[in-house]
């Protein structure tokens, strides 16, 4: 039950963050979004993810408050109670599918029931390092090729 | 309770906000919501499977998210200072005016 309440709160705060007129109110609603997300992570057993989400959210919100004060134009009108009510209702309505519907086969046990051979190969056999190094080398090679092509084209 | 649908709804809200809002900070908030939706989907799938490895990979996703936020915020500050407004419509009008002056 608590997960459903948190999901409703998450969707409502996301709607408020996007569609409220005052930027300070939007950032406050975004704080609620981050908080609900961190709580969902923690209640599902991903404590480290919750801690990181909370830390990153606090940093983002601090910067957003400052830049919101500095950069944004003041709105001519404040959000009316009717608009806030409509946003709350819309948020509740949008969160209903997540509570009552489910995609067949979308729980992770069916996705990953076989084994974690991909993770093992990436982690234990240092495959992750090789993949990342290959990505870096590929990016460097592409960059050099683009620079050489541009110089050759400029020379002609 | 299906977290895939929850993250799809979050993604939809973020994309709708990205397409309809004309304030730069609201666009930034939309991008944050989209990133949160993607991370939420990933975390819920991994944790319900009981694999700690996913949380390790999640650090990479959070780092990328933070880097994207920093770059967007830097661009936002530069554009706002240059054009004196944070409204996308007014910025586009000023850009069009500058281009027509250059052509003349």
gemmi code that builds the backbone of each chain (N, CA, C; Angstrom):
import gemmi

chains = {
    "A": [
        ("UNK", (0.828, -1.210, 0.000), (0.000, 0.000, 0.000), (0.863, 1.262, 0.000)),
        ("UNK", (1.972, 1.202, 0.761), (2.821, 2.383, 0.852), (3.462, 2.696, -0.503)),
        ("UNK", (3.746, 1.628, -1.275), (4.347, 1.853, -2.596), (3.366, 2.566, -3.525)),
        ("UNK", (2.108, 2.202, -3.438), (1.102, 2.848, -4.280), (0.970, 4.334, -3.914)),
        ("UNK", (0.978, 4.613, -2.605), (0.875, 6.021, -2.172), (2.087, 6.810, -2.668)),
        ("UNK", (3.259, 6.199, -2.567), (4.466, 6.893, -3.043), (4.420, 7.112, -4.558)),
        ("UNK", (3.862, 6.136, -5.287), (3.769, 6.294, -6.743), (2.841, 7.442, -7.119)),
        ("UNK", (1.686, 7.515, -6.414), (0.759, 8.624, -6.666), (1.447, 9.957, -6.361)),
        ("UNK", (2.157, 10.006, -5.237), (2.870, 11.239, -4.887), (3.929, 11.600, -5.904)),
        ("UNK", (4.592, 10.586, -6.443), (5.636, 10.819, -7.447), (5.050, 11.461, -8.709)),
        ("UNK", (3.952, 10.888, -9.197), (3.352, 11.420, -10.424), (2.778, 12.820, -10.185)),
        ("UNK", (2.124, 13.008, -9.027), (1.541, 14.330, -8.736), (2.636, 15.387, -8.651)),
        ("UNK", (3.726, 15.067, -7.959), (4.792, 16.069, -7.820), (5.461, 16.338, -9.165)),
        ("UNK", (5.535, 15.311, -10.039), (6.104, 15.541, -11.372), (5.210, 16.484, -12.176)),
        ("UNK", (3.890, 16.273, -12.092), (2.969, 17.171, -12.808), (3.073, 18.594, -12.273)),
        ("UNK", (3.115, 18.734, -10.942), (3.224, 20.071, -10.361), (4.533, 20.743, -10.758)),
        ("UNK", (5.620, 19.951, -10.794), (6.923, 20.533, -11.143), (6.918, 21.089, -12.560)),
        ("UNK", (6.174, 20.469, -13.443), (6.209, 20.916, -14.834), (5.237, 22.046, -15.122)),
        ("UNK", (4.106, 22.057, -14.466), (3.045, 22.943, -14.943), (2.671, 24.061, -13.982)),
        ("UNK", (3.338, 24.197, -12.847), (3.105, 25.363, -12.004), (3.797, 26.574, -12.618)),
        ("UNK", (3.241, 27.762, -12.387), (3.786, 28.962, -13.025), (5.039, 29.470, -12.323)),
        ("UNK", (5.014, 29.485, -10.980), (6.168, 30.022, -10.250), (7.293, 28.996, -10.257)),
        ("UNK", (8.508, 29.472, -10.553), (9.621, 28.537, -10.677), (10.015, 27.982, -9.312)),
        ("UNK", (9.830, 28.780, -8.244), (10.169, 28.271, -6.908), (9.248, 27.116, -6.523)),
        ("UNK", (7.977, 27.259, -6.844), (7.032, 26.180, -6.554), (7.353, 24.938, -7.383)),
        ("UNK", (7.792, 25.158, -8.636), (8.163, 24.014, -9.482), (9.351, 23.267, -8.901)),
        ("UNK", (10.342, 24.031, -8.426), (11.531, 23.381, -7.864), (11.178, 22.647, -6.569)),
        ("UNK", (10.269, 23.221, -5.787), (9.830, 22.533, -4.569), (9.125, 21.220, -4.918)),
        ("UNK", (8.304, 21.261, -5.950), (7.639, 20.025, -6.372), (8.644, 19.008, -6.905)),
        ("UNK", (9.689, 19.508, -7.579), (10.734, 18.594, -8.057), (11.471, 17.951, -6.884)),
        ("UNK", (11.607, 18.710, -5.782), (12.196, 18.120, -4.570), (11.339, 16.959, -4.089)),
        ("UNK", (10.028, 17.137, -4.150), (9.137, 16.036, -3.793), (9.319, 14.833, -4.702)),
        ("UNK", (9.515, 15.096, -5.997), (9.736, 13.988, -6.949), (10.988, 13.193, -6.573)),
        ("UNK", (12.078, 13.919, -6.296), (13.322, 13.231, -5.919), (13.153, 12.460, -4.613)),
        ("UNK", (12.439, 13.077, -3.662), (12.248, 12.420, -2.362), (11.429, 11.138, -2.511)),
        ("UNK", (10.346, 11.208, -3.277), (9.513, 10.017, -3.479), (10.296, 8.930, -4.226)),
        ("UNK", (11.109, 9.342, -5.190), (11.914, 8.358, -5.918), (12.896, 7.659, -4.978)),
        ("UNK", (13.562, 8.454, -4.127), (14.522, 7.859, -3.185), (13.812, 6.913, -2.219)),
        ("UNK", (12.611, 7.289, -1.767), (11.869, 6.412, -0.857), (11.462, 5.113, -1.554)),
        ("UNK", (11.060, 5.226, -2.832), (10.709, 4.009, -3.585), (11.912, 3.080, -3.711)),
        ("UNK", (13.072, 3.660, -4.005), (14.294, 2.849, -4.090), (14.558, 2.155, -2.760)),
        ("UNK", (14.489, 2.935, -1.668), (14.831, 2.382, -0.356), (13.860, 1.269, 0.037)),
        ("UNK", (12.580, 1.463, -0.227), (11.607, 0.443, 0.154), (11.712, -0.808, -0.706)),
        ("UNK", (12.321, -0.699, -1.879), (12.512, -1.884, -2.722), (13.869, -2.536, -2.497)),
        ("UNK", (14.610, -2.063, -1.521), (15.870, -2.714, -1.174), (17.092, -2.117, -1.820)),
        ("UNK", (16.922, -1.094, -2.648), (18.084, -0.471, -3.290), (18.523, 0.731, -2.450)),
        ("UNK", (19.166, 0.429, -1.326), (19.488, 1.495, -0.376), (20.564, 2.418, -0.937)),
        ("UNK", (21.569, 1.814, -1.590), (22.640, 2.646, -2.165), (22.098, 3.585, -3.237)),
        ("UNK", (21.203, 3.045, -4.062), (20.603, 3.884, -5.103), (19.804, 5.017, -4.472)),
        ("UNK", (19.113, 4.725, -3.366), (18.338, 5.764, -2.685), (19.248, 6.855, -2.144)),
        ("UNK", (20.371, 6.445, -1.565), (21.298, 7.439, -1.007), (21.857, 8.319, -2.122)),
        ("UNK", (22.264, 7.699, -3.231), (22.821, 8.487, -4.338), (21.758, 9.397, -4.937)),
        ("UNK", (20.552, 8.880, -5.089), (19.467, 9.706, -5.640), (19.221, 10.917, -4.743)),
        ("UNK", (19.228, 10.677, -3.446), (18.993, 11.769, -2.499), (20.108, 12.808, -2.592)),
        ("UNK", (21.354, 12.332, -2.635), (22.487, 13.269, -2.673), (22.481, 14.090, -3.960)),
        ("UNK", (22.265, 13.418, -5.087), (22.245, 14.125, -6.377), (21.053, 15.074, -6.438)),
        ("UNK", (19.922, 14.642, -5.879), (18.747, 15.496, -5.876), (18.965, 16.768, -5.076)),
        ("UNK", (19.616, 16.642, -3.930), (19.875, 17.832, -3.113), (20.761, 18.821, -3.871)),
        ("UNK", (21.793, 18.317, -4.528), (22.680, 19.199, -5.297), (21.953, 19.876, -6.439)),
        ("UNK", (21.175, 19.100, -7.183), (20.436, 19.653, -8.318), (19.443, 20.721, -7.859)),
        ("UNK", (18.773, 20.448, -6.741), (17.776, 21.400, -6.261), (18.416, 22.699, -5.801)),
        ("UNK", (19.573, 22.594, -5.139), (20.260, 23.818, -4.705), (20.608, 24.690, -5.909)),
        ("UNK", (21.145, 24.058, -6.949), (21.513, 24.823, -8.151), (20.267, 25.377, -8.833)),
        ("UNK", (19.201, 24.582, -8.853), (17.974, 25.044, -9.515), (17.332, 26.217, -8.782)),
        ("UNK", (17.381, 26.193, -7.443), (16.837, 27.325, -6.686), (17.616, 28.600, -7.016)),
        ("UNK", (18.943, 28.478, -7.018), (19.769, 29.660, -7.301), (19.543, 30.168, -8.718)),
        ("UNK", (19.609, 29.261, -9.687), (19.445, 29.705, -11.082), (18.010, 30.152, -11.345)),
        ("UNK", (17.050, 29.575, -10.639), (15.671, 30.018, -10.794), (15.478, 31.436, -10.319)),
        ("UNK", (16.133, 31.772, -9.213), (16.052, 33.146, -8.716), (16.764, 34.107, -9.664)),
        ("UNK", (17.905, 33.679, -10.195), (18.721, 34.567, -11.022), (18.148, 34.766, -12.425)),
        ("UNK", (17.721, 33.675, -13.047), (17.489, 33.703, -14.488), (16.031, 33.847, -14.898)),
        ("UNK", (15.125, 33.290, -14.092), (13.753, 33.207, -14.601), (13.036, 34.539, -14.462)),
        ("UNK", (12.126, 34.781, -15.411), (11.283, 35.964, -15.335), (10.151, 35.687, -14.349)),
        ("UNK", (9.759, 36.720, -13.628), (8.664, 36.544, -12.677), (7.349, 36.374, -13.439)),
        ("UNK", (6.533, 35.372, -13.082), (5.263, 35.192, -13.798), (4.294, 36.315, -13.457)),
        ("UNK", (3.466, 36.657, -14.452), (2.520, 37.763, -14.247), (1.402, 37.360, -13.286)),
        ("UNK", (1.008, 36.102, -13.331), (-0.068, 35.639, -12.456), (0.411, 34.429, -11.668)),
        ("UNK", (-0.166, 34.251, -10.486), (0.123, 33.059, -9.704), (-0.800, 31.927, -10.149)),
        ("UNK", (-0.381, 30.707, -9.878), (-1.220, 29.561, -10.231), (-2.490, 29.581, -9.381)),
        ("UNK", (-3.624, 29.460, -10.060), (-4.892, 29.516, -9.332), (-5.135, 28.185, -8.624)),
        ("UNK", (-5.945, 28.211, -7.542), (-6.278, 26.947, -6.854), (-6.945, 25.934, -7.782)),
        ("UNK", (-7.715, 26.431, -8.747), (-8.361, 25.508, -9.697), (-7.320, 24.767, -10.528)),
        ("UNK", (-6.272, 25.499, -10.945), (-5.222, 24.854, -11.740), (-4.471, 23.822, -10.901)),
        ("UNK", (-4.200, 24.185, -9.634), (-3.497, 23.243, -8.760), (-4.352, 21.996, -8.525)),
        ("UNK", (-5.664, 22.229, -8.342), (-6.565, 21.093, -8.172), (-6.603, 20.202, -9.398)),
        ("UNK", (-6.627, 20.848, -10.572), (-6.635, 20.069, -11.815), (-5.346, 19.269, -11.958)),
        ("UNK", (-4.218, 19.860, -11.568), (-2.941, 19.132, -11.644), (-2.938, 17.949, -10.685)),
        ("UNK", (-3.493, 18.153, -9.473), (-3.558, 17.048, -8.510), (-4.423, 15.910, -9.051)),
        ("UNK", (-5.588, 16.294, -9.608), (-6.475, 15.275, -10.173), (-5.845, 14.550, -11.348)),
        ("UNK", (-5.172, 15.334, -12.198), (-4.491, 14.710, -13.342), (-3.392, 13.765, -12.893)),
        ("UNK", (-2.675, 14.153, -11.841), (-1.622, 13.280, -11.326), (-2.172, 11.978, -10.786)),
        ("UNK", (-3.269, 12.073, -10.034), (-3.902, 10.852, -9.507), (-4.386, 9.970, -10.656)),
        ("UNK", (-4.991, 10.607, -11.667), (-5.506, 9.853, -12.812), (-4.372, 9.153, -13.567)),
        ("UNK", (-3.251, 9.867, -13.735), (-2.136, 9.285, -14.487), (-1.448, 8.151, -13.721)),
        ("UNK", (-1.560, 8.184, -12.396), (-0.899, 7.126, -11.625), (-1.756, 5.864, -11.511)),
        ("UNK", (-3.020, 5.948, -11.916), (-3.887, 4.766, -11.816), (-3.401, 3.580, -12.654)),
        ("UNK", (-2.953, 3.782, -13.918), (-2.479, 2.617, -14.686), (-1.332, 1.887, -14.028)),
        ("UNK", (-0.423, 2.645, -13.388), (0.720, 1.973, -12.742), (0.270, 1.136, -11.562)),
        ("UNK", (-0.849, 1.521, -10.925), (-1.303, 0.793, -9.738), (-2.123, -0.432, -10.133)),
        ("UNK", (-3.019, -0.257, -11.119), (-3.975, -1.321, -11.393), (-3.622, -2.191, -12.604)),
        ("UNK", (-2.752, -1.731, -13.481), (-2.410, -2.525, -14.658), (-1.032, -3.145, -14.492)),
        ("UNK", (-0.758, -4.134, -15.290), (0.596, -4.682, -15.307), (0.874, -5.257, -16.684)),
        ("UNK", (2.108, -5.117, -17.126), (2.512, -5.662, -18.417), (2.898, -7.122, -18.201)),
        ("UNK", (2.335, -8.039, -18.985), (2.687, -9.458, -18.784), (4.173, -9.695, -19.011)),
        ("UNK", (4.789, -10.381, -18.040), (6.207, -10.688, -18.168), (7.127, -9.541, -17.849)),
        ("UNK", (6.583, -8.477, -17.251), (7.444, -7.335, -16.982), (8.143, -7.426, -15.641)),
        ("UNK", (7.815, -8.455, -14.814), (8.584, -8.557, -13.575), (9.938, -9.177, -13.887)),
        ("UNK", (10.916, -8.784, -13.136), (12.288, -9.058, -13.538), (12.659, -10.527, -13.397)),
        ("UNK", (11.896, -11.293, -12.581), (12.246, -12.706, -12.457), (12.141, -13.418, -13.799)),
        ("UNK", (11.144, -13.025, -14.606), (11.034, -13.670, -15.907), (12.098, -13.177, -16.873)),
        ("UNK", (12.547, -11.920, -16.673), (13.604, -11.403, -17.532), (14.930, -12.101, -17.264)),
        ("UNK", (15.240, -12.291, -15.974), (16.590, -12.692, -15.592), (16.593, -14.028, -14.857)),
        ("UNK", (15.667, -14.885, -15.227), (15.551, -16.123, -14.474), (16.672, -17.107, -14.795)),
        ("UNK", (17.315, -16.948, -15.930), (18.292, -17.953, -16.324), (19.540, -17.894, -15.443)),
        ("UNK", (20.382, -16.932, -15.635), (21.535, -16.704, -14.765), (22.044, -15.299, -15.065)),
        ("UNK", (23.064, -14.914, -14.358), (23.606, -13.588, -14.624), (24.932, -13.722, -15.349)),
        ("UNK", (24.951, -14.515, -16.408), (26.202, -14.773, -17.097), (26.746, -13.509, -17.754)),
        ("UNK", (25.850, -12.631, -18.188), (26.308, -11.378, -18.791), (27.037, -10.533, -17.753)),
        ("UNK", (26.428, -10.438, -16.571), (27.079, -9.678, -15.502), (28.384, -10.322, -15.070)),
        ("UNK", (28.367, -11.662, -14.973), (29.606, -12.353, -14.589), (30.713, -12.084, -15.588)),
        ("UNK", (30.338, -12.189, -16.870), (31.364, -11.998, -17.900), (31.885, -10.575, -17.899)),
        ("UNK", (31.002, -9.637, -17.574), (31.450, -8.247, -17.552), (32.308, -7.962, -16.324)),
        ("UNK", (31.891, -8.514, -15.188), (32.502, -8.101, -13.932), (33.702, -8.972, -13.576)),
        ("UNK", (33.491, -10.296, -13.535), (34.554, -11.180, -13.041), (35.677, -11.372, -14.058)),
        ("UNK", (35.347, -11.375, -15.327), (36.374, -11.619, -16.343), (36.937, -10.319, -16.900)),
        ("UNK", (36.725, -9.214, -16.195), (37.219, -7.907, -16.618), (36.704, -7.503, -17.996)),
        ("UNK", (35.581, -8.087, -18.361), (35.012, -7.724, -19.661), (34.569, -6.276, -19.714)),
        ("UNK", (34.162, -5.761, -18.541), (33.714, -4.371, -18.502), (34.850, -3.425, -18.870)),
        ("UNK", (36.035, -3.708, -18.327), (37.188, -2.858, -18.653), (37.479, -2.880, -20.151)),
        ("UNK", (37.421, -4.086, -20.705), (37.729, -4.211, -22.130), (36.713, -3.448, -22.967)),
        ("UNK", (35.428, -3.567, -22.592), (34.387, -2.871, -23.345), (34.569, -1.358, -23.256)),
        ("UNK", (34.849, -0.862, -22.048), (35.017, 0.584, -21.886), (36.264, 1.079, -22.616)),
        ("UNK", (37.353, 0.321, -22.537), (38.563, 0.715, -23.260), (38.317, 0.722, -24.767)),
        ("UNK", (37.564, -0.264, -25.221), (37.263, -0.305, -26.648), (36.443, 0.913, -27.063)),
        ("UNK", (35.501, 1.314, -26.199), (34.706, 2.507, -26.505), (35.584, 3.748, -26.574)),
        ("UNK", (36.515, 3.878, -25.627), (37.400, 5.047, -25.615), (38.266, 5.064, -26.872)),
        ("UNK", (38.840, 3.907, -27.206), (39.704, 3.835, -28.394), (38.910, 4.147, -29.655)),
        ("UNK", (37.695, 3.627, -29.726), (36.852, 3.887, -30.895), (36.526, 5.376, -31.016)),
        ("UNK", (36.219, 5.999, -29.871), (35.910, 7.436, -29.898), (37.116, 8.249, -30.346)),
        ("UNK", (38.290, 7.908, -29.823), (39.510, 8.627, -30.209), (39.789, 8.442, -31.699)),
        ("UNK", (39.634, 7.205, -32.167), (39.888, 6.934, -33.583), (38.931, 7.709, -34.476)),
        ("UNK", (37.666, 7.744, -34.075), (36.688, 8.506, -34.861), (37.019, 9.994, -34.855)),
        ("UNK", (37.420, 10.505, -33.693), (37.774, 11.921, -33.607), (38.955, 12.261, -34.496)),
        ("UNK", (39.989, 11.421, -34.464), (41.165, 11.666, -35.304), (40.792, 11.602, -36.781)),
        ("UNK", (39.962, 10.628, -37.125), (39.546, 10.507, -38.525), (38.779, 11.741, -38.980)),
        ("UNK", (37.904, 12.254, -38.119), (37.125, 13.447, -38.473), (38.039, 14.658, -38.632)),
        ("UNK", (39.013, 14.807, -37.703), (39.938, 15.948, -37.786), (40.761, 15.874, -39.069)),
        ("UNK", (41.286, 14.694, -39.382), (42.097, 14.544, -40.594), (41.267, 14.827, -41.851)),
        ("UNK", (40.037, 14.334, -41.849), (39.170, 14.555, -43.005), (38.881, 16.050, -43.176)),
        ("UNK", (38.620, 16.728, -42.030), (38.330, 18.162, -42.111), (39.552, 18.950, -42.626)),
        ("UNK", (40.742, 18.586, -42.138), (41.947, 19.287, -42.588), (42.201, 19.048, -44.081)),
        ("UNK", (41.965, 17.792, -44.487), (42.182, 17.475, -45.893), (41.212, 18.237, -46.776)),
        ("UNK", (39.970, 18.344, -46.312), (38.970, 19.059, -47.076), (39.285, 20.548, -47.116)),
        ("UNK", (39.764, 21.079, -45.970), (40.134, 22.490, -45.909), (41.340, 22.793, -46.785)),
        ("UNK", (42.273, 21.852, -46.887), (43.468, 22.046, -47.695), (43.159, 22.089, -49.178)),
        ("UNK", (42.160, 21.317, -49.570), (41.785, 21.312, -50.973), (41.048, 22.603, -51.318)),
    ],
    "B": [
        ("UNK", (1.065, -3.470, -8.709), (1.966, -2.316, -8.849), (3.038, -2.643, -9.876)),
        ("UNK", (3.042, -1.929, -10.989), (4.003, -2.212, -12.054), (4.874, -0.984, -12.270)),
        ("UNK", (6.160, -1.156, -11.972), (7.053, -0.003, -12.054), (7.412, 0.342, -13.502)),
        ("UNK", (7.243, -0.614, -14.409), (7.483, -0.297, -15.822), (6.463, 0.737, -16.302)),
        ("UNK", (5.186, 0.512, -15.931), (4.154, 1.478, -16.327), (4.390, 2.809, -15.637)),
        ("UNK", (4.811, 2.758, -14.369), (5.083, 4.007, -13.649), (6.178, 4.819, -14.345)),
        ("UNK", (7.219, 4.118, -14.765), (8.308, 4.853, -15.430), (7.885, 5.322, -16.819)),
        ("UNK", (6.995, 4.558, -17.480), (6.493, 5.015, -18.789), (5.663, 6.284, -18.618)),
        ("UNK", (4.840, 6.311, -17.568), (4.034, 7.512, -17.309), (4.945, 8.702, -17.015)),
        ("UNK", (5.976, 8.467, -16.200), (6.927, 9.551, -15.894), (7.615, 10.048, -17.165)),
        ("UNK", (7.995, 9.094, -18.012), (8.639, 9.459, -19.287), (7.695, 10.282, -20.158)),
        ("UNK", (6.425, 9.874, -20.203), (5.447, 10.617, -20.991), (5.262, 12.036, -20.474)),
        ("UNK", (5.190, 12.177, -19.144), (5.049, 13.520, -18.562), (6.267, 14.374, -18.914)),
        ("UNK", (7.442, 13.786, -18.815), (8.666, 14.534, -19.126), (8.724, 14.960, -20.581)),
        ("UNK", (8.360, 14.060, -21.491), (8.404, 14.398, -22.919), (7.357, 15.457, -23.251)),
        ("UNK", (6.172, 15.330, -22.649), (5.126, 16.349, -22.887), (5.607, 17.720, -22.396)),
        ("UNK", (6.218, 17.736, -21.213), (6.736, 19.012, -20.703), (7.850, 19.565, -21.566)),
        ("UNK", (8.681, 18.671, -22.088), (9.786, 19.108, -22.957), (9.259, 19.759, -24.235)),
        ("UNK", (8.147, 19.241, -24.743), (7.614, 19.751, -26.004), (6.748, 20.991, -25.824)),
        ("UNK", (6.136, 21.167, -24.656), (5.156, 22.244, -24.511), (5.673, 23.442, -23.720)),
        ("UNK", (6.628, 23.264, -22.810), (7.064, 24.387, -21.990), (7.966, 25.317, -22.781)),
        ("UNK", (7.863, 26.609, -22.511), (8.676, 27.599, -23.225), (9.713, 28.251, -22.318)),
        ("UNK", (9.765, 27.832, -21.062), (10.776, 28.370, -20.152), (11.962, 27.405, -20.106)),
        ("UNK", (13.174, 27.975, -20.142), (14.355, 27.107, -20.191), (14.483, 26.240, -18.938)),
        ("UNK", (14.148, 26.818, -17.773), (14.269, 26.032, -16.541), (13.254, 24.888, -16.502)),
        ("UNK", (12.081, 25.131, -17.090), (11.080, 24.054, -17.146), (11.558, 22.942, -18.092)),
        ("UNK", (12.242, 23.333, -19.152), (12.805, 22.328, -20.059), (13.848, 21.481, -19.313)),
        ("UNK", (14.644, 22.161, -18.488), (15.634, 21.444, -17.686), (14.950, 20.467, -16.720)),
        ("UNK", (13.864, 20.921, -16.092), (13.119, 20.045, -15.174), (12.548, 18.846, -15.944)),
        ("UNK", (12.106, 19.079, -17.183), (11.586, 17.969, -17.992), (12.684, 16.930, -18.264)),
        ("UNK", (13.878, 17.408, -18.573), (14.983, 16.482, -18.823), (15.306, 15.688, -17.547)),
        ("UNK", (15.237, 16.355, -16.404), (15.465, 15.660, -15.139), (14.415, 14.563, -14.922)),
        ("UNK", (13.168, 14.872, -15.257), (12.103, 13.870, -15.078), (12.319, 12.673, -16.003)),
        ("UNK", (12.751, 12.942, -17.230), (13.008, 11.839, -18.165), (14.142, 10.961, -17.641)),
        ("UNK", (15.199, 11.588, -17.128), (16.317, 10.813, -16.580), (15.880, 10.018, -15.352)),
        ("UNK", (15.029, 10.630, -14.528), (14.532, 9.926, -13.341), (13.693, 8.719, -13.739)),
        ("UNK", (12.890, 8.873, -14.788), (12.060, 7.755, -15.253), (12.929, 6.592, -15.724)),
        ("UNK", (13.968, 6.903, -16.482), (14.847, 5.838, -16.980), (15.558, 5.133, -15.831)),
        ("UNK", (16.036, 5.912, -14.862), (16.738, 5.318, -13.730), (15.801, 4.478, -12.863)),
        ("UNK", (14.573, 4.988, -12.705), (13.590, 4.253, -11.908), (13.314, 2.880, -12.509)),
        ("UNK", (13.139, 2.837, -13.810), (12.898, 1.560, -14.477), (14.063, 0.596, -14.258)),
        ("UNK", (15.252, 1.114, -14.432), (16.451, 0.289, -14.290), (16.587, -0.241, -12.860)),
        ("UNK", (16.428, 0.635, -11.885), (16.615, 0.241, -10.483), (15.587, -0.793, -10.068)),
        ("UNK", (14.337, -0.579, -10.444), (13.292, -1.507, -10.010), (13.466, -2.886, -10.633)),
        ("UNK", (13.860, -2.930, -11.902), (14.085, -4.234, -12.526), (15.233, -4.969, -11.854)),
        ("UNK", (16.294, -4.241, -11.578), (17.491, -4.890, -11.034), (17.272, -5.326, -9.594)),
        ("UNK", (16.651, -4.461, -8.778), (16.508, -4.811, -7.361), (15.508, -5.934, -7.151)),
        ("UNK", (14.460, -5.994, -7.967), (13.518, -7.091, -7.779), (14.121, -8.411, -8.236)),
        ("UNK", (15.162, -8.369, -9.070), (15.857, -9.599, -9.437), (16.894, -9.987, -8.389)),
        ("UNK", (17.166, -9.090, -7.439), (18.077, -9.416, -6.355), (19.535, -9.408, -6.740)),
        ("UNK", (19.899, -8.610, -7.716), (21.295, -8.566, -8.129), (21.923, -7.251, -7.701)),
        ("UNK", (23.000, -7.346, -6.946), (23.674, -6.142, -6.497), (24.472, -5.472, -7.584)),
        ("UNK", (24.737, -6.245, -8.639), (25.547, -5.704, -9.733), (24.860, -4.500, -10.387)),
        ("UNK", (23.534, -4.554, -10.435), (22.791, -3.464, -11.057), (23.005, -2.152, -10.343)),
        ("UNK", (23.087, -2.218, -9.019), (23.319, -0.987, -8.263), (24.708, -0.435, -8.547)),
        ("UNK", (25.652, -1.345, -8.829), (26.988, -0.866, -9.197), (26.949, -0.145, -10.538)),
        ("UNK", (26.211, -0.717, -11.491), (26.079, -0.052, -12.799), (25.300, 1.249, -12.672)),
        ("UNK", (24.446, 1.289, -11.669), (23.615, 2.474, -11.492), (24.455, 3.711, -11.207)),
        ("UNK", (25.599, 3.525, -10.564), (26.477, 4.669, -10.298), (26.868, 5.350, -11.604)),
        ("UNK", (27.095, 4.536, -12.623), (27.434, 5.089, -13.940), (26.280, 5.929, -14.488)),
        ("UNK", (25.054, 5.404, -14.315), (23.877, 6.138, -14.801), (23.724, 7.453, -14.056)),
        ("UNK", (23.941, 7.436, -12.747), (23.828, 8.672, -11.963), (24.906, 9.674, -12.378)),
        ("UNK", (26.108, 9.179, -12.632), (27.186, 10.084, -13.050), (26.842, 10.739, -14.377)),
        ("UNK", (26.333, 9.934, -15.301), (25.945, 10.481, -16.605), (24.839, 11.517, -16.459)),
        ("UNK", (23.868, 11.194, -15.589), (22.754, 12.106, -15.349), (23.256, 13.437, -14.805)),
        ("UNK", (24.192, 13.377, -13.861), (24.729, 14.602, -13.273), (25.510, 15.411, -14.303)),
        ("UNK", (26.289, 14.720, -15.140), (27.056, 15.428, -16.171), (26.122, 16.111, -17.168)),
        ("UNK", (25.061, 15.402, -17.554), (24.078, 15.994, -18.480), (23.438, 17.226, -17.856)),
        ("UNK", (23.095, 17.126, -16.570), (22.482, 18.264, -15.884), (23.431, 19.456, -15.856)),
        ("UNK", (24.703, 19.195, -15.587), (25.669, 20.290, -15.516), (25.818, 20.979, -16.866)),
        ("UNK", (25.898, 20.191, -17.932), (26.057, 20.780, -19.272), (24.819, 21.591, -19.648)),
        ("UNK", (23.636, 21.046, -19.376), (22.398, 21.769, -19.704), (22.316, 23.067, -18.923)),
        ("UNK", (22.665, 23.016, -17.644), (22.592, 24.220, -16.821), (23.583, 25.275, -17.292)),
        ("UNK", (24.776, 24.837, -17.700), (25.761, 25.793, -18.206), (25.253, 26.462, -19.490)),
        ("UNK", (24.692, 25.661, -20.397), (24.127, 26.221, -21.631), (22.996, 27.202, -21.329)),
        ("UNK", (22.184, 26.821, -20.334), (21.042, 27.653, -19.961), (21.503, 29.020, -19.457)),
        ("UNK", (22.532, 29.011, -18.609), (23.047, 30.268, -18.065), (23.625, 31.132, -19.186)),
        ("UNK", (24.384, 30.502, -20.092), (24.998, 31.259, -21.190), (23.929, 31.897, -22.082)),
        ("UNK", (22.928, 31.095, -22.442), (21.871, 31.615, -23.324), (21.079, 32.718, -22.636)),
        ("UNK", (20.767, 32.521, -21.347), (19.993, 33.532, -20.620), (20.760, 34.838, -20.498)),
        ("UNK", (22.057, 34.755, -20.222), (22.856, 35.973, -20.105), (22.988, 36.669, -21.465)),
        ("UNK", (23.116, 35.893, -22.515), (23.353, 36.485, -23.834), (22.114, 37.191, -24.374)),
        ("UNK", (20.952, 36.561, -24.187), (19.746, 37.112, -24.782), (18.859, 37.837, -23.770)),
        ("UNK", (19.211, 37.775, -22.485), (18.476, 38.535, -21.485), (17.109, 38.006, -21.138)),
        ("UNK", (16.789, 36.816, -21.537), (15.497, 36.217, -21.196), (15.656, 34.706, -21.138)),
        ("UNK", (14.709, 34.054, -20.480), (14.749, 32.595, -20.444), (13.556, 31.996, -21.176)),
        ("UNK", (12.878, 32.825, -21.953), (11.744, 32.338, -22.734), (12.236, 31.923, -24.125)),
        ("UNK", (11.928, 30.704, -24.524), (12.462, 30.170, -25.780), (11.917, 30.952, -26.983)),
        ("UNK", (10.642, 31.345, -26.931), (10.059, 32.091, -28.052), (10.778, 33.420, -28.259)),
        ("UNK", (11.012, 34.136, -27.134), (11.707, 35.426, -27.259), (13.146, 35.231, -27.738)),
        ("UNK", (13.784, 34.179, -27.273), (15.164, 33.908, -27.716), (15.193, 33.653, -29.217)),
        ("UNK", (14.228, 32.861, -29.707), (14.196, 32.574, -31.146), (13.929, 33.837, -31.951)),
        ("UNK", (13.051, 34.710, -31.419), (12.796, 35.979, -32.124), (14.066, 36.816, -32.202)),
        ("UNK", (14.814, 36.863, -31.074), (16.042, 37.663, -31.078), (17.089, 37.060, -32.012)),
        ("UNK", (17.158, 35.745, -32.050), (18.102, 35.093, -32.965), (17.745, 35.410, -34.414)),
        ("UNK", (16.449, 35.352, -34.744), (16.007, 35.668, -36.097), (16.291, 37.105, -36.475)),
        ("UNK", (16.085, 38.012, -35.478), (16.350, 39.427, -35.740), (17.841, 39.646, -35.998)),
        ("UNK", (18.686, 39.010, -35.183), (20.129, 39.164, -35.377), (20.569, 38.652, -36.746)),
        ("UNK", (20.015, 37.516, -37.152), (20.402, 36.947, -38.452), (19.981, 37.853, -39.606)),
        ("UNK", (18.772, 38.454, -39.506), (18.326, 39.336, -40.584), (19.177, 40.600, -40.635)),
        ("UNK", (19.625, 41.105, -39.453), (20.511, 42.278, -39.448), (21.849, 41.953, -40.101)),
        ("UNK", (22.364, 40.753, -39.842), (23.632, 40.351, -40.440), (23.503, 40.245, -41.958)),
        ("UNK", (22.376, 39.697, -42.433), (22.181, 39.551, -43.881), (22.083, 40.912, -44.569)),
        ("UNK", (21.434, 41.885, -43.893), (21.316, 43.219, -44.490), (22.679, 43.917, -44.508)),
    ],
}
model = gemmi.Model(1)
for chain_id, residues in chains.items():
    chain = gemmi.Chain(chain_id)
    for i, (resn, *xyz) in enumerate(residues, 1):
        res = gemmi.Residue()
        res.name, res.seqid = resn, gemmi.SeqId(i, " ")
        for name, pos in zip(("N", "CA", "C"), xyz):
            atom = gemmi.Atom()
            atom.name, atom.element = name, gemmi.Element(name[0])
            atom.pos, atom.b_iso = gemmi.Position(*pos), 0.0
            res.add_atom(atom)
        chain.add_residue(res)
    model.add_chain(chain)
structure = gemmi.Structure()
structure.add_model(model)
structure.setup_entities()
